[in-house]
Amino acid sequence: MPSVTFRVGDQAFTEEVADNTNLVVRAGIKKFPFPHLKYKCGMGKCGTCACRVLAGADALPEPNWKEEKVLGHRLAQGWRLGCQLWLHHDLELTQDRP
Ligand code: FES
Protein backbone atom coordinates (compact mmCIF):
# COMPACT_ATOMS: atom_id res chain seq x y z
CA MET A 1 0.00 0.00 0.00
CA PRO A 2 1.35 3.46 -0.85
CA SER A 3 2.35 5.64 2.07
CA VAL A 4 1.41 9.28 1.58
CA THR A 5 2.86 12.16 3.57
CA PHE A 6 1.07 15.48 3.31
CA ARG A 7 2.95 18.47 4.70
CA VAL A 8 1.22 21.61 5.94
CA GLY A 9 3.60 24.19 7.34
CA ASP A 10 5.69 22.49 10.01
CA GLN A 11 3.31 19.56 10.31
CA ALA A 12 3.45 16.26 8.43
CA PHE A 13 0.51 13.88 8.15
CA THR A 14 1.24 10.34 6.96
CA GLU A 15 -1.13 7.53 6.17
CA GLU A 16 -1.17 4.39 4.08
CA VAL A 17 -3.76 4.40 1.32
CA ALA A 18 -5.08 1.67 -0.94
CA ASP A 19 -3.39 1.12 -4.26
CA ASN A 20 -4.91 3.25 -7.04
CA THR A 21 -6.05 5.92 -4.59
CA ASN A 22 -6.99 9.45 -5.63
CA LEU A 23 -6.41 11.92 -2.80
CA VAL A 24 -9.16 14.33 -3.87
CA VAL A 25 -11.69 11.49 -3.97
CA ARG A 26 -10.59 10.50 -0.47
CA ALA A 27 -10.85 14.07 0.79
CA GLY A 28 -14.34 14.22 -0.72
CA ILE A 29 -15.45 11.45 1.61
CA LYS A 30 -13.63 13.14 4.48
CA LYS A 31 -10.70 10.75 4.68
CA PHE A 32 -7.03 11.67 4.78
CA PRO A 33 -5.73 14.07 3.52
CA PHE A 34 -9.00 15.82 4.48
CA PRO A 35 -9.24 18.43 6.00
CA HIS A 36 -5.81 19.61 4.91
CA LEU A 37 -6.07 19.11 1.16
CA LYS A 38 -7.59 22.05 -0.70
CA TYR A 39 -9.65 21.10 -3.73
CA LYS A 40 -12.82 22.10 -5.59
CA CYS A 41 -13.82 20.69 -8.96
CA GLY A 42 -12.14 17.28 -8.90
CA MET A 43 -11.98 17.42 -12.70
CA GLY A 44 -8.67 19.08 -13.50
CA LYS A 45 -10.18 22.49 -14.21
CA CYS A 46 -9.81 24.80 -11.21
CA GLY A 47 -6.23 24.14 -10.06
CA THR A 48 -7.19 24.31 -6.38
CA CYS A 49 -5.77 20.83 -5.72
CA ALA A 50 -2.31 21.75 -7.05
CA CYS A 51 0.35 20.04 -4.94
CA ARG A 52 4.10 20.31 -4.99
CA VAL A 53 5.61 16.83 -4.99
CA LEU A 54 8.47 16.60 -2.48
CA ALA A 55 9.30 12.90 -2.98
CA GLY A 56 8.08 10.15 -5.27
CA ALA A 57 7.62 12.22 -8.41
CA ASP A 58 9.60 9.73 -10.47
CA ALA A 59 6.94 7.07 -9.92
CA LEU A 60 4.09 9.27 -11.14
CA PRO A 61 2.78 9.09 -14.71
CA GLU A 62 3.48 11.88 -17.14
CA PRO A 63 1.17 14.89 -16.64
CA ASN A 64 -2.03 14.70 -18.66
CA TRP A 65 -3.35 17.51 -20.85
CA LYS A 66 -5.43 18.98 -18.03
CA GLU A 67 -2.37 19.32 -15.81
CA GLU A 68 -0.41 20.87 -18.66
CA LYS A 69 -3.20 23.36 -19.31
CA VAL A 70 -3.83 24.32 -15.67
CA LEU A 71 -0.29 24.17 -14.25
CA GLY A 72 1.80 25.33 -17.22
CA HIS A 73 5.32 26.27 -16.09
CA ARG A 74 4.60 25.05 -12.55
CA LEU A 75 4.88 21.45 -13.82
CA ALA A 76 8.62 21.96 -14.19
CA GLN A 77 8.71 23.12 -10.55
CA GLY A 78 7.20 19.84 -9.35
CA TRP A 79 3.54 20.80 -9.12
CA ARG A 80 0.83 18.27 -10.02
CA LEU A 81 -2.96 18.22 -9.78
CA GLY A 82 -4.00 15.91 -6.96
CA CYS A 83 -7.32 15.16 -8.61
CA GLN A 84 -5.55 13.79 -11.69
CA LEU A 85 -3.31 11.34 -9.84
CA TRP A 86 -4.06 7.74 -8.92
CA LEU A 87 -1.38 6.57 -6.57
CA HIS A 88 0.58 3.33 -6.75
CA HIS A 89 3.76 4.41 -4.94
CA ASP A 90 4.84 6.33 -1.87
CA LEU A 91 4.45 10.06 -2.20
CA GLU A 92 5.23 13.18 -0.20
CA LEU A 93 3.56 16.42 -1.12
CA THR A 94 2.47 19.85 0.04
CA GLN A 95 0.28 22.68 -1.12
CA ASP A 96 2.57 25.23 0.53
CA ARG A 97 4.45 27.59 -1.74
CA PRO A 98 8.26 27.22 -1.64
S1 FES B 1 -9.80 19.95 -7.80
FE1 FES B 1 -10.00 21.34 -9.46
S2 FES B 1 -8.25 20.90 -10.64
FE2 FES B 1 -8.17 19.41 -9.09
py3Dmol code that shows the C-alpha trace and the ligand (Angstrom):
import py3Dmol

protein = """\
ATOM      1  CA  MET A   1       0.000   0.000   0.000  1.00  0.00           C
ATOM      2  CA  PRO A   2       1.347   3.465  -0.849  1.00  0.00           C
ATOM      3  CA  SER A   3       2.347   5.642   2.069  1.00  0.00           C
ATOM      4  CA  VAL A   4       1.405   9.284   1.584  1.00  0.00           C
ATOM      5  CA  THR A   5       2.857  12.159   3.567  1.00  0.00           C
ATOM      6  CA  PHE A   6       1.069  15.481   3.306  1.00  0.00           C
ATOM      7  CA  ARG A   7       2.953  18.468   4.697  1.00  0.00           C
ATOM      8  CA  VAL A   8       1.222  21.606   5.938  1.00  0.00           C
ATOM      9  CA  GLY A   9       3.598  24.193   7.337  1.00  0.00           C
ATOM     10  CA  ASP A  10       5.688  22.490  10.010  1.00  0.00           C
ATOM     11  CA  GLN A  11       3.313  19.557  10.309  1.00  0.00           C
ATOM     12  CA  ALA A  12       3.454  16.258   8.428  1.00  0.00           C
ATOM     13  CA  PHE A  13       0.514  13.882   8.148  1.00  0.00           C
ATOM     14  CA  THR A  14       1.238  10.340   6.963  1.00  0.00           C
ATOM     15  CA  GLU A  15      -1.127   7.530   6.166  1.00  0.00           C
ATOM     16  CA  GLU A  16      -1.167   4.385   4.080  1.00  0.00           C
ATOM     17  CA  VAL A  17      -3.763   4.398   1.322  1.00  0.00           C
ATOM     18  CA  ALA A  18      -5.084   1.673  -0.940  1.00  0.00           C
ATOM     19  CA  ASP A  19      -3.387   1.121  -4.265  1.00  0.00           C
ATOM     20  CA  ASN A  20      -4.909   3.251  -7.043  1.00  0.00           C
ATOM     21  CA  THR A  21      -6.050   5.924  -4.593  1.00  0.00           C
ATOM     22  CA  ASN A  22      -6.986   9.445  -5.633  1.00  0.00           C
ATOM     23  CA  LEU A  23      -6.411  11.921  -2.801  1.00  0.00           C
ATOM     24  CA  VAL A  24      -9.162  14.328  -3.866  1.00  0.00           C
ATOM     25  CA  VAL A  25     -11.690  11.488  -3.971  1.00  0.00           C
ATOM     26  CA  ARG A  26     -10.589  10.497  -0.467  1.00  0.00           C
ATOM     27  CA  ALA A  27     -10.852  14.068   0.793  1.00  0.00           C
ATOM     28  CA  GLY A  28     -14.343  14.220  -0.725  1.00  0.00           C
ATOM     29  CA  ILE A  29     -15.453  11.447   1.608  1.00  0.00           C
ATOM     30  CA  LYS A  30     -13.634  13.135   4.476  1.00  0.00           C
ATOM     31  CA  LYS A  31     -10.696  10.755   4.676  1.00  0.00           C
ATOM     32  CA  PHE A  32      -7.028  11.671   4.782  1.00  0.00           C
ATOM     33  CA  PRO A  33      -5.734  14.068   3.517  1.00  0.00           C
ATOM     34  CA  PHE A  34      -9.003  15.817   4.480  1.00  0.00           C
ATOM     35  CA  PRO A  35      -9.237  18.429   5.999  1.00  0.00           C
ATOM     36  CA  HIS A  36      -5.811  19.612   4.906  1.00  0.00           C
ATOM     37  CA  LEU A  37      -6.070  19.110   1.157  1.00  0.00           C
ATOM     38  CA  LYS A  38      -7.592  22.054  -0.699  1.00  0.00           C
ATOM     39  CA  TYR A  39      -9.652  21.096  -3.734  1.00  0.00           C
ATOM     40  CA  LYS A  40     -12.823  22.095  -5.588  1.00  0.00           C
ATOM     41  CA  CYS A  41     -13.822  20.693  -8.961  1.00  0.00           C
ATOM     42  CA  GLY A  42     -12.144  17.280  -8.902  1.00  0.00           C
ATOM     43  CA  MET A  43     -11.983  17.419 -12.696  1.00  0.00           C
ATOM     44  CA  GLY A  44      -8.672  19.084 -13.497  1.00  0.00           C
ATOM     45  CA  LYS A  45     -10.184  22.490 -14.208  1.00  0.00           C
ATOM     46  CA  CYS A  46      -9.808  24.796 -11.213  1.00  0.00           C
ATOM     47  CA  GLY A  47      -6.235  24.144 -10.058  1.00  0.00           C
ATOM     48  CA  THR A  48      -7.190  24.312  -6.383  1.00  0.00           C
ATOM     49  CA  CYS A  49      -5.773  20.830  -5.720  1.00  0.00           C
ATOM     50  CA  ALA A  50      -2.314  21.750  -7.046  1.00  0.00           C
ATOM     51  CA  CYS A  51       0.345  20.044  -4.939  1.00  0.00           C
ATOM     52  CA  ARG A  52       4.102  20.305  -4.990  1.00  0.00           C
ATOM     53  CA  VAL A  53       5.613  16.828  -4.990  1.00  0.00           C
ATOM     54  CA  LEU A  54       8.468  16.601  -2.484  1.00  0.00           C
ATOM     55  CA  ALA A  55       9.298  12.903  -2.976  1.00  0.00           C
ATOM     56  CA  GLY A  56       8.083  10.154  -5.268  1.00  0.00           C
ATOM     57  CA  ALA A  57       7.620  12.224  -8.411  1.00  0.00           C
ATOM     58  CA  ASP A  58       9.603   9.725 -10.473  1.00  0.00           C
ATOM     59  CA  ALA A  59       6.940   7.074  -9.922  1.00  0.00           C
ATOM     60  CA  LEU A  60       4.094   9.273 -11.143  1.00  0.00           C
ATOM     61  CA  PRO A  61       2.777   9.087 -14.706  1.00  0.00           C
ATOM     62  CA  GLU A  62       3.482  11.880 -17.141  1.00  0.00           C
ATOM     63  CA  PRO A  63       1.169  14.887 -16.644  1.00  0.00           C
ATOM     64  CA  ASN A  64      -2.026  14.701 -18.656  1.00  0.00           C
ATOM     65  CA  TRP A  65      -3.351  17.508 -20.854  1.00  0.00           C
ATOM     66  CA  LYS A  66      -5.431  18.981 -18.031  1.00  0.00           C
ATOM     67  CA  GLU A  67      -2.373  19.319 -15.808  1.00  0.00           C
ATOM     68  CA  GLU A  68      -0.408  20.872 -18.665  1.00  0.00           C
ATOM     69  CA  LYS A  69      -3.199  23.361 -19.309  1.00  0.00           C
ATOM     70  CA  VAL A  70      -3.831  24.318 -15.675  1.00  0.00           C
ATOM     71  CA  LEU A  71      -0.288  24.171 -14.252  1.00  0.00           C
ATOM     72  CA  GLY A  72       1.796  25.334 -17.216  1.00  0.00           C
ATOM     73  CA  HIS A  73       5.316  26.275 -16.094  1.00  0.00           C
ATOM     74  CA  ARG A  74       4.599  25.047 -12.551  1.00  0.00           C
ATOM     75  CA  LEU A  75       4.876  21.454 -13.824  1.00  0.00           C
ATOM     76  CA  ALA A  76       8.618  21.956 -14.188  1.00  0.00           C
ATOM     77  CA  GLN A  77       8.710  23.119 -10.551  1.00  0.00           C
ATOM     78  CA  GLY A  78       7.205  19.838  -9.351  1.00  0.00           C
ATOM     79  CA  TRP A  79       3.538  20.796  -9.119  1.00  0.00           C
ATOM     80  CA  ARG A  80       0.826  18.270 -10.019  1.00  0.00           C
ATOM     81  CA  LEU A  81      -2.959  18.218  -9.781  1.00  0.00           C
ATOM     82  CA  GLY A  82      -3.999  15.909  -6.962  1.00  0.00           C
ATOM     83  CA  CYS A  83      -7.322  15.163  -8.614  1.00  0.00           C
ATOM     84  CA  GLN A  84      -5.552  13.787 -11.692  1.00  0.00           C
ATOM     85  CA  LEU A  85      -3.305  11.344  -9.839  1.00  0.00           C
ATOM     86  CA  TRP A  86      -4.057   7.741  -8.922  1.00  0.00           C
ATOM     87  CA  LEU A  87      -1.377   6.567  -6.565  1.00  0.00           C
ATOM     88  CA  HIS A  88       0.580   3.335  -6.746  1.00  0.00           C
ATOM     89  CA  HIS A  89       3.756   4.407  -4.937  1.00  0.00           C
ATOM     90  CA  ASP A  90       4.839   6.331  -1.871  1.00  0.00           C
ATOM     91  CA  LEU A  91       4.446  10.061  -2.201  1.00  0.00           C
ATOM     92  CA  GLU A  92       5.231  13.179  -0.203  1.00  0.00           C
ATOM     93  CA  LEU A  93       3.558  16.423  -1.119  1.00  0.00           C
ATOM     94  CA  THR A  94       2.472  19.849   0.043  1.00  0.00           C
ATOM     95  CA  GLN A  95       0.283  22.677  -1.123  1.00  0.00           C
ATOM     96  CA  ASP A  96       2.567  25.230   0.526  1.00  0.00           C
ATOM     97  CA  ARG A  97       4.453  27.588  -1.736  1.00  0.00           C
ATOM     98  CA  PRO A  98       8.258  27.217  -1.636  1.00  0.00           C
TER      99      PRO A  98
END
"""
ligand_1 = """\
4
FES
S -9.798 19.952 -7.796
Fe -9.997 21.337 -9.459
S -8.250 20.902 -10.644
Fe -8.166 19.413 -9.091
"""
view = py3Dmol.view(width=600, height=400)
view.addModel(protein, "pdb")
view.setStyle({"model": 0}, {"cartoon": {"style": "trace"}})
view.addModel(ligand_1, "xyz")
view.setStyle({"model": 1}, {"stick": {}})
view.zoomTo()
view.show()
